[in-house]
Amino acid sequence: MIELPVSIPTPDGTADGYLYRHESSRPLAGIVHLTDIHGVRDASRGMARRLAEEGYTVLLPNVFYRTRNPPMFDFPVNFGEERTKQRFAELTQPLTPEAIARDATAYVDFLRREKSVGSGAMGVVGYCFTGALALRIAAARPDVIVAAASFHGGGLHTDAPTSPDLLLPEVKAQVHFGHAFEDRSMPAEAIAKFDEALAAWGGRYESLVYDQARHGWTVPDSAAYNRDEAERAYANMTALFARTLGGSAS
């Protein structure tokens, strides 16, 4: 597996990140792998690398490039502490729906320019805060994104006029949404409303609550990491990408 640091030009600046590609000389389908709120680090790089080993070229961008380069937190994260809340705000506020749509095209176009990427369809996966970003990217580039996955994604349904689920009519991808069974960022009532929106949309989807899995359960360095449920999520994600993108590094 080849890991390359990359610089991704966007209309708003340059996003740093990593590209993972198999040593195979054949072009492979591209996938955009979005990190959780903690940004690019060893855990997220390992997750992207593992996905690439399934037979894809994987782009791991620093979605928070407008604010800072990794590490996102140069102090211990304490969710009840003011400086942690302030850093969360600094990271997330620049990511408006319009900014995410611009980034979507930048990420897709960057992958398309890579010789290791085929000219066809792509996928996207997001975690935590970026679960909603994955949906927005699928809506922004329905011509390319044929598969989108989100795990413990927050705020997928809200009462705001910019709620991500309102973009479903723009989405052409098959989607998988994996929810935590107990998640303040996506409580049971919001999941129910989101499922109603998915049913009305009429596309091909999966929306599952992972039993005994708390917010952050898929990420190895998370305090909520649940290995069994993380492996179940990984199997569902790779099955989605296999159906839509193929994937073989042989």
Residue frames as qw, qx, qy, qz and C-alpha x, y, z in Angstrom:
[[0.000, 0.888, 0.459, 0.000, 0.00, 0.00, 0.00],
 [0.425, 0.263, 0.011, 0.866, 1.32, 3.42, -0.99],
 [0.211, -0.841, -0.417, 0.272, 0.66, 6.45, 1.22],
 [0.432, 0.327, 0.142, 0.829, 1.33, 9.89, -0.21],
 [0.077, -0.609, -0.352, 0.707, 0.94, 13.30, 1.44],
 [0.292, 0.506, 0.559, 0.588, -1.04, 15.54, -0.91],
 [0.031, 0.359, 0.182, -0.915, -2.14, 19.13, -1.33],
 [0.233, 0.545, 0.782, 0.193, -5.65, 19.57, -2.70],
 [0.032, 0.026, 0.099, 0.994, -6.43, 22.90, -4.39],
 [0.026, 0.651, 0.751, -0.109, -9.88, 24.28, -3.53],
 [0.117, 0.767, 0.279, 0.566, -11.62, 27.58, -4.28],
 [0.444, -0.873, -0.042, -0.198, -11.00, 28.55, -0.64],
 [0.279, -0.768, 0.575, -0.033, -7.35, 27.56, -0.28],
 [0.548, 0.361, -0.753, -0.059, -5.35, 24.35, -0.16],
 [0.852, -0.389, 0.151, -0.316, -6.41, 21.29, 1.81],
 [0.039, 0.517, -0.854, 0.049, -3.69, 19.00, 3.06],
 [0.898, -0.053, 0.184, -0.396, -4.28, 15.28, 3.26],
 [0.342, -0.359, 0.851, 0.175, -3.15, 11.81, 2.24],
 [0.754, 0.330, -0.302, -0.481, -3.74, 9.58, -0.75],
 [0.554, -0.269, 0.785, -0.062, -3.73, 5.80, -0.40],
 [0.747, 0.445, -0.263, -0.418, -3.41, 3.56, -3.40],
 [0.927, -0.123, 0.348, 0.064, -2.61, -0.05, -4.02],
 [0.287, -0.534, 0.605, 0.516, 0.59, -0.96, -5.82],
 [0.591, 0.424, 0.669, 0.150, -1.56, -2.40, -8.59],
 [0.185, -0.150, 0.366, 0.899, -1.04, -0.58, -11.86],
 [0.014, -0.525, -0.745, -0.411, -4.72, -0.79, -12.74],
 [0.194, -0.328, 0.069, -0.922, -6.93, 2.28, -12.15],
 [0.230, -0.341, -0.871, 0.270, -9.18, 1.74, -9.15],
 [0.203, -0.788, -0.454, -0.363, -12.39, 3.43, -8.01],
 [0.202, 0.337, -0.364, 0.844, -11.87, 6.49, -5.83],
 [0.478, -0.674, -0.563, 0.001, -13.32, 7.04, -2.36],
 [0.012, 0.628, -0.251, 0.736, -13.26, 10.21, -0.26],
 [0.637, -0.367, -0.625, 0.263, -12.70, 9.27, 3.39],
 [0.128, -0.743, 0.058, -0.654, -13.71, 12.03, 5.81],
 [0.362, 0.059, -0.742, 0.561, -12.42, 12.09, 9.38],
 [0.368, -0.734, -0.563, 0.097, -14.37, 12.68, 12.57],
 [0.106, -0.982, -0.056, -0.143, -14.07, 15.99, 14.44],
 [0.653, -0.635, 0.269, 0.314, -10.59, 15.06, 15.70],
 [0.345, 0.833, -0.328, -0.281, -9.19, 15.32, 12.18],
 [0.811, 0.421, -0.398, 0.078, -6.36, 13.54, 10.39],
 [0.387, -0.655, 0.610, -0.222, -4.23, 11.45, 12.75],
 [0.031, -0.309, 0.947, 0.087, -2.88, 7.91, 13.09],
 [0.450, 0.245, 0.795, -0.325, -6.31, 6.37, 13.70],
 [0.579, 0.663, 0.169, -0.444, -7.95, 7.97, 10.66],
 [0.269, 0.638, -0.645, -0.325, -4.94, 7.22, 8.47],
 [0.210, -0.146, 0.966, -0.043, -5.17, 3.58, 9.49],
 [0.541, 0.451, 0.596, -0.386, -8.87, 3.50, 8.63],
 [0.500, 0.733, -0.168, -0.430, -8.26, 5.03, 5.20],
 [0.078, 0.517, -0.831, -0.193, -5.38, 2.66, 4.54],
 [0.393, 0.059, 0.901, -0.176, -7.48, -0.35, 5.44],
 [0.593, 0.605, 0.342, -0.406, -10.23, 0.73, 3.08],
 [0.352, 0.720, -0.469, -0.370, -7.73, 1.24, 0.26],
 [0.182, -0.321, 0.928, 0.060, -6.54, -2.35, 0.78],
 [0.611, 0.351, 0.643, -0.300, -10.01, -3.46, -0.33],
 [0.507, 0.275, 0.616, 0.537, -9.09, -2.29, -3.83],
 [0.131, 0.930, 0.328, 0.097, -9.70, 1.47, -3.95],
 [0.412, 0.287, -0.144, 0.853, -7.77, 4.70, -4.20],
 [0.375, -0.760, -0.516, 0.127, -8.68, 6.62, -1.05],
 [0.203, 0.553, -0.101, 0.802, -8.35, 10.35, -0.46],
 [0.499, -0.599, -0.519, 0.352, -8.15, 11.43, 3.20],
 [0.203, 0.640, 0.038, 0.740, -8.51, 15.24, 3.18],
 [0.217, -0.258, -0.523, 0.783, -8.16, 17.58, 6.11],
 [0.006, -0.704, -0.618, -0.350, -11.72, 18.89, 5.93],
 [0.336, -0.875, -0.245, 0.249, -10.81, 21.53, 8.52],
 [0.650, 0.154, 0.119, 0.734, -8.06, 23.08, 6.40],
 [0.033, 0.796, 0.190, 0.573, -9.65, 26.52, 6.62],
 [0.558, -0.814, 0.011, -0.163, -8.93, 26.54, 10.36],
 [0.323, -0.727, 0.606, 0.015, -5.70, 24.63, 10.90],
 [0.625, 0.347, -0.695, -0.080, -3.44, 21.75, 9.92],
 [0.873, -0.365, -0.322, -0.016, -3.27, 18.65, 12.14],
 [0.147, -0.348, -0.907, 0.186, -3.37, 18.17, 15.01],
 [0.213, -0.663, -0.422, -0.581, -6.82, 19.67, 15.45],
 [0.597, -0.780, -0.069, -0.173, -6.39, 19.63, 19.21],
 [0.510, 0.461, -0.510, 0.517, -3.04, 20.57, 20.74],
 [0.263, -0.339, 0.578, -0.694, -4.48, 20.14, 24.21],
 [0.061, 0.145, 0.976, -0.150, -6.43, 17.36, 25.99],
 [0.346, -0.311, -0.489, -0.738, -10.02, 17.20, 24.72],
 [0.001, -0.262, -0.785, 0.562, -12.57, 17.73, 27.48],
 [0.021, -0.505, -0.679, -0.531, -16.12, 18.01, 26.15],
 [0.298, -0.820, -0.479, 0.094, -17.25, 20.02, 29.15],
 [0.463, -0.469, 0.011, 0.752, -14.40, 22.50, 28.91],
 [0.282, 0.856, 0.141, -0.410, -14.77, 25.89, 27.26],
 [0.001, 0.649, -0.567, -0.507, -11.61, 25.74, 25.14],
 [0.313, 0.066, 0.917, 0.239, -12.71, 22.39, 23.68],
 [0.344, 0.713, 0.583, -0.183, -16.09, 23.86, 22.78],
 [0.124, 0.850, -0.150, -0.490, -14.36, 26.87, 21.26],
 [0.160, -0.388, 0.781, 0.462, -12.10, 24.67, 19.12],
 [0.378, 0.382, 0.841, 0.065, -15.11, 22.67, 17.91],
 [0.281, 0.854, 0.304, -0.315, -16.72, 25.93, 16.82],
 [0.032, -0.734, 0.448, 0.510, -13.53, 27.11, 15.11],
 [0.269, -0.143, 0.886, 0.350, -13.36, 23.86, 13.14],
 [0.281, 0.446, 0.847, 0.064, -16.99, 23.54, 12.14],
 [0.191, 0.759, 0.296, -0.547, -18.29, 27.07, 11.56],
 [0.093, 0.539, -0.476, -0.689, -16.40, 27.63, 8.28],
 [0.090, 0.041, 0.942, 0.320, -17.98, 24.47, 6.85],
 [0.493, 0.343, 0.205, -0.773, -21.16, 26.04, 5.57],
 [0.765, 0.357, 0.531, -0.076, -23.31, 24.11, 3.07],
 [0.521, 0.844, -0.098, -0.084, -21.88, 26.26, 0.29],
 [0.086, -0.743, 0.663, 0.027, -18.29, 25.63, 1.41],
 [0.644, -0.119, 0.754, -0.051, -18.90, 21.88, 1.58],
 [0.746, 0.589, 0.298, -0.089, -20.29, 21.88, -1.96],
 [0.318, 0.867, -0.380, -0.045, -17.15, 23.66, -3.20],
 [0.329, -0.539, 0.775, -0.044, -14.96, 21.16, -1.37],
 [0.812, 0.178, 0.536, -0.146, -16.93, 18.27, -2.84],
 [0.698, 0.716, -0.011, -0.009, -15.97, 19.28, -6.35],
 [0.055, 0.817, -0.570, 0.070, -12.36, 19.91, -5.32],
 [0.565, -0.335, 0.747, -0.105, -12.03, 16.43, -3.80],
 [0.821, 0.376, 0.423, -0.078, -13.70, 14.70, -6.75],
 [0.540, 0.825, -0.166, 0.003, -11.65, 16.60, -9.31],
 [0.179, -0.722, 0.667, -0.046, -8.44, 15.88, -7.41],
 [0.694, -0.101, 0.711, -0.051, -9.16, 12.15, -7.47],
 [0.758, 0.599, 0.242, -0.087, -10.09, 12.27, -11.14],
 [0.313, 0.865, -0.392, -0.019, -6.68, 13.70, -11.97],
 [0.479, -0.520, 0.707, -0.027, -4.92, 10.79, -10.27],
 [0.454, 0.365, -0.727, -0.363, -3.64, 8.12, -12.65],
 [0.042, 0.047, -0.971, 0.232, -4.48, 5.48, -10.03],
 [0.402, 0.352, 0.558, -0.635, -8.19, 6.38, -10.20],
 [0.293, 0.359, 0.793, 0.396, -10.57, 5.16, -12.84],
 [0.065, -0.108, -0.211, -0.969, -12.73, 7.65, -14.70],
 [0.391, -0.437, -0.719, -0.373, -15.96, 6.22, -13.38],
 [0.527, -0.724, -0.260, -0.362, -17.98, 6.36, -10.19],
 [0.253, 0.358, -0.611, 0.659, -16.75, 7.21, -6.69],
 [0.573, -0.583, -0.575, -0.013, -17.82, 6.84, -3.09],
 [0.003, -0.585, 0.335, -0.739, -17.65, 8.83, 0.13],
 [0.653, -0.453, -0.594, 0.124, -17.73, 7.97, 3.83],
 [0.024, -0.624, 0.257, -0.737, -17.95, 10.25, 6.86],
 [0.564, -0.303, -0.694, 0.328, -17.81, 9.85, 10.62],
 [0.273, -0.518, -0.429, 0.688, -19.27, 11.92, 13.45],
 [0.125, 0.682, 0.064, -0.718, -19.48, 15.55, 12.26],
 [0.127, 0.401, -0.610, -0.671, -18.59, 14.51, 8.69],
 [0.311, 0.301, 0.901, 0.006, -21.44, 12.02, 8.39],
 [0.324, 0.799, 0.361, -0.356, -23.58, 14.94, 7.26],
 [0.042, 0.700, -0.448, -0.555, -20.74, 16.11, 5.01],
 [0.267, -0.060, 0.906, 0.323, -20.78, 12.76, 3.22],
 [0.330, 0.630, 0.696, -0.096, -24.47, 13.27, 2.43],
 [0.163, 0.873, 0.020, -0.458, -23.83, 16.82, 1.25],
 [0.119, -0.503, 0.684, 0.516, -20.98, 15.68, -1.00],
 [0.324, 0.239, 0.895, 0.192, -23.21, 13.00, -2.52],
 [0.274, 0.801, 0.483, -0.225, -25.82, 15.69, -3.21],
 [0.015, 0.823, -0.231, -0.519, -23.26, 18.12, -4.64],
 [0.149, 0.493, -0.739, -0.435, -21.78, 15.57, -7.08],
 [0.792, 0.129, 0.486, -0.345, -24.55, 13.12, -7.99],
 [0.696, 0.622, -0.289, -0.211, -22.90, 12.69, -11.38],
 [0.401, 0.527, -0.722, 0.202, -19.98, 10.88, -9.72],
 [0.209, -0.270, 0.784, -0.519, -20.84, 9.75, -6.19],
 [0.653, -0.089, -0.595, -0.460, -22.73, 6.44, -6.39],
 [0.721, -0.361, -0.572, 0.152, -22.23, 5.32, -2.77],
 [0.051, -0.621, 0.318, -0.714, -22.22, 7.23, 0.51],
 [0.678, -0.360, -0.620, 0.166, -21.85, 5.97, 4.07],
 [0.156, -0.663, 0.263, -0.683, -22.15, 7.72, 7.41],
 [0.665, -0.257, -0.663, 0.229, -21.36, 6.37, 10.86],
 [0.360, -0.617, -0.468, 0.520, -22.52, 8.04, 14.08],
 [0.210, 0.370, 0.257, 0.868, -23.21, 11.09, 11.92],
 [0.079, -0.484, -0.543, 0.681, -24.61, 14.03, 13.84],
 [0.204, 0.550, 0.101, -0.804, -27.35, 16.42, 12.77],
 [0.160, 0.094, 0.821, 0.540, -28.54, 14.46, 9.75],
 [0.148, -0.672, -0.601, -0.407, -32.03, 15.70, 10.52],
 [0.170, -0.265, -0.403, 0.859, -32.69, 19.06, 12.17],
 [0.195, 0.783, 0.557, -0.197, -35.45, 21.65, 12.05],
 [0.131, -0.623, 0.219, 0.739, -33.16, 24.12, 10.29],
 [0.661, 0.670, 0.050, -0.333, -33.77, 25.07, 6.64],
 [0.331, 0.681, -0.645, -0.103, -30.27, 23.76, 5.90],
 [0.770, -0.261, 0.549, -0.194, -30.90, 20.29, 7.36],
 [0.085, -0.396, 0.820, 0.405, -28.83, 17.73, 5.40],
 [0.395, 0.253, 0.883, -0.013, -31.78, 15.42, 4.78],
 [0.422, 0.738, 0.223, -0.477, -33.44, 18.10, 2.68],
 [0.150, 0.638, -0.589, -0.472, -30.77, 17.39, 0.06],
 [0.573, -0.012, 0.819, 0.000, -31.87, 13.79, -0.45],
 [0.674, 0.642, 0.309, -0.198, -33.77, 14.59, -3.69],
 [0.305, 0.842, -0.409, -0.176, -30.40, 15.58, -5.21],
 [0.374, -0.479, 0.794, 0.020, -28.71, 12.31, -4.22],
 [0.790, 0.321, -0.374, -0.364, -28.34, 9.49, -6.76],
 [0.206, 0.427, -0.854, 0.216, -26.10, 7.31, -4.61],
 [0.767, -0.355, -0.531, -0.062, -26.91, 4.21, -2.63],
 [0.088, -0.661, 0.404, -0.626, -26.47, 5.12, 1.04],
 [0.697, -0.303, -0.621, 0.188, -25.81, 3.48, 4.40],
 [0.186, -0.684, 0.247, -0.660, -26.38, 5.32, 7.67],
 [0.664, -0.186, -0.672, 0.272, -25.14, 3.70, 10.85],
 [0.297, -0.738, 0.055, -0.603, -26.47, 5.33, 14.01],
 [0.169, 0.184, -0.796, 0.552, -25.35, 4.97, 17.60],
 [0.376, -0.522, -0.760, -0.094, -28.01, 3.65, 19.95],
 [0.355, -0.823, -0.316, 0.312, -27.41, 6.58, 22.28],
 [0.489, 0.157, 0.196, 0.835, -26.25, 9.80, 20.65],
 [0.022, -0.701, -0.345, 0.624, -27.02, 13.37, 21.67],
 [0.025, 0.420, -0.393, -0.817, -26.07, 14.59, 18.18],
 [0.461, 0.025, -0.644, -0.611, -28.61, 12.23, 16.58],
 [0.391, -0.067, 0.729, -0.558, -31.21, 11.13, 19.16],
 [0.298, 0.245, 0.921, 0.051, -33.89, 8.53, 18.52],
 [0.349, 0.739, 0.410, -0.404, -36.48, 11.15, 17.53],
 [0.179, 0.731, -0.387, -0.533, -34.12, 12.59, 14.89],
 [0.168, -0.183, 0.923, 0.294, -33.36, 9.11, 13.55],
 [0.367, 0.486, 0.777, -0.159, -37.10, 8.46, 13.17],
 [0.319, 0.828, 0.100, -0.451, -37.57, 11.72, 11.26],
 [0.011, 0.594, -0.661, -0.458, -34.52, 10.98, 9.13],
 [0.297, 0.064, 0.942, 0.142, -35.89, 7.52, 8.29],
 [0.410, 0.690, 0.512, -0.306, -39.14, 9.15, 7.19],
 [0.222, 0.807, -0.266, -0.477, -37.16, 11.40, 4.84],
 [0.147, -0.351, 0.865, 0.327, -35.25, 8.41, 3.46],
 [0.394, 0.341, 0.852, -0.048, -38.47, 6.50, 2.81],
 [0.369, 0.811, 0.262, -0.371, -40.00, 9.50, 1.03],
 [0.015, -0.675, 0.539, 0.503, -36.84, 9.92, -1.04],
 [0.896, 0.331, 0.112, -0.275, -37.28, 6.50, -2.60],
 [0.412, 0.662, -0.626, -0.005, -33.61, 5.73, -3.24],
 [0.873, -0.068, -0.471, 0.106, -31.77, 2.62, -2.13],
 [0.086, -0.687, 0.440, -0.572, -30.74, 2.99, 1.50],
 [0.688, -0.279, -0.630, 0.230, -29.90, 1.31, 4.78],
 [0.177, -0.650, 0.264, -0.690, -30.45, 3.07, 8.10],
 [0.779, -0.223, -0.577, 0.108, -29.42, 0.98, 11.08],
 [0.405, -0.783, 0.312, -0.354, -29.03, 1.57, 14.78],
 [0.603, 0.300, -0.702, 0.233, -26.00, -0.40, 15.97],
 [0.748, -0.586, -0.275, -0.143, -26.89, -2.10, 19.26],
 [0.736, -0.591, -0.028, 0.330, -24.79, -1.08, 22.26],
 [0.596, 0.241, 0.133, 0.755, -22.70, 1.21, 20.04],
 [0.169, -0.838, -0.256, 0.451, -22.18, 4.70, 21.38],
 [0.372, 0.927, -0.035, -0.026, -21.19, 7.80, 19.45],
 [0.056, 0.806, -0.589, -0.037, -17.70, 7.27, 18.04],
 [0.859, -0.226, 0.446, -0.111, -17.80, 3.47, 18.22],
 [0.881, 0.455, 0.064, 0.112, -16.12, 2.88, 14.84],
 [0.321, 0.834, -0.341, 0.292, -12.92, 4.86, 15.48],
 [0.821, -0.038, -0.489, 0.293, -10.09, 2.89, 17.13],
 [0.359, 0.126, -0.436, 0.815, -8.77, 5.73, 19.30],
 [0.417, -0.495, -0.126, -0.752, -12.23, 6.73, 20.56],
 [0.235, -0.211, 0.754, -0.576, -13.21, 6.05, 24.16],
 [0.739, 0.169, 0.286, -0.586, -16.45, 4.63, 22.74],
 [0.388, 0.409, -0.749, -0.347, -14.71, 2.19, 20.38],
 [0.799, -0.039, 0.491, -0.343, -16.60, -1.10, 20.16],
 [0.113, -0.397, 0.806, 0.425, -14.61, -3.61, 18.16],
 [0.343, 0.276, 0.896, 0.058, -17.43, -6.02, 17.34],
 [0.331, 0.796, 0.436, -0.256, -19.82, -3.29, 16.22],
 [0.033, 0.762, -0.371, -0.530, -16.99, -1.46, 14.42],
 [0.213, -0.175, 0.881, 0.385, -16.29, -4.60, 12.41],
 [0.345, 0.557, 0.752, -0.070, -19.99, -4.92, 11.63],
 [0.209, 0.871, 0.080, -0.436, -20.00, -1.32, 10.39],
 [0.090, -0.571, 0.639, 0.507, -16.90, -1.94, 8.30],
 [0.324, 0.132, 0.910, 0.224, -18.49, -5.02, 6.72],
 [0.327, 0.744, 0.550, -0.192, -21.64, -3.06, 5.84],
 [0.089, 0.843, -0.190, -0.496, -19.59, -0.20, 4.39],
 [0.145, -0.404, 0.777, 0.459, -17.38, -2.43, 2.26],
 [0.380, 0.370, 0.845, 0.067, -20.43, -4.36, 1.07],
 [0.285, 0.851, 0.268, -0.351, -21.96, -1.07, -0.09],
 [0.052, 0.757, -0.453, -0.468, -18.80, -0.09, -1.96],
 [0.325, -0.128, 0.892, 0.287, -18.45, -3.57, -3.45],
 [0.429, 0.580, 0.687, -0.086, -21.99, -3.40, -4.84],
 [0.273, 0.919, 0.181, -0.219, -21.52, 0.02, -6.37],
 [0.086, 0.883, -0.420, -0.193, -17.82, 0.36, -7.12],
 [0.885, 0.267, -0.364, 0.116, -16.46, -3.16, -7.34],
 [0.322, -0.810, 0.449, -0.198, -13.09, -3.27, -5.68],
 [0.978, -0.068, 0.100, 0.172, -10.26, -5.68, -6.24],
 [0.120, -0.878, 0.415, 0.206, -6.60, -4.97, -5.87],
 [0.781, -0.104, 0.567, 0.239, -5.52, -8.15, -7.61]]
